[in-house]
Amino acid sequence: EIFRNRLRNFPSLVNCCTIDWYNNWPKEALESVGISILKSSNIKVSNDLLLKSVNIFQFIHQSVELKSVEFYNILRRYNSVTPTSY
């Protein structure tokens, strides 16, 4: 209740803040998202090709996550990799 009142008195605490909720996605979650996206599309492929494509998506996504860490260490700039860009 105290926190809620504080937010009402100082709305910029919410409006001007960014919460860093980006964590690395586990392989299983990336697989689930990839399968769901490919199955919901109109692409007709065998299950074997679908799983191989999802494995490539996972590899690329996780490689970009690793390079994003290097990018931050060198330039001190963040690059967020989210499933939206997956």
DABELBEL-V534856 format. One line per field, one symbol per residue. psi: psi as a letter, one per 30 degrees, with the letter a starting at -180 (. if undefined). burial: + if it has 9 or more other C-alpha atoms within 8 Angstrom, else -. A space follows every 50 residues. Layout:
BEGIN
psi: ???
burial: ???
END
This chain:
BEGIN
psi: eeeeeeeefifffefgkkkjgjlkkleeeeeeeeeeeeeflgkjlleeee eeeeeeeeeeeeeeeefeeeeeeefhkkjkjlfef.
burial: ------+----------------------++-+++--+-----------+ +--++-++--+--++--+--++--------+-----
END
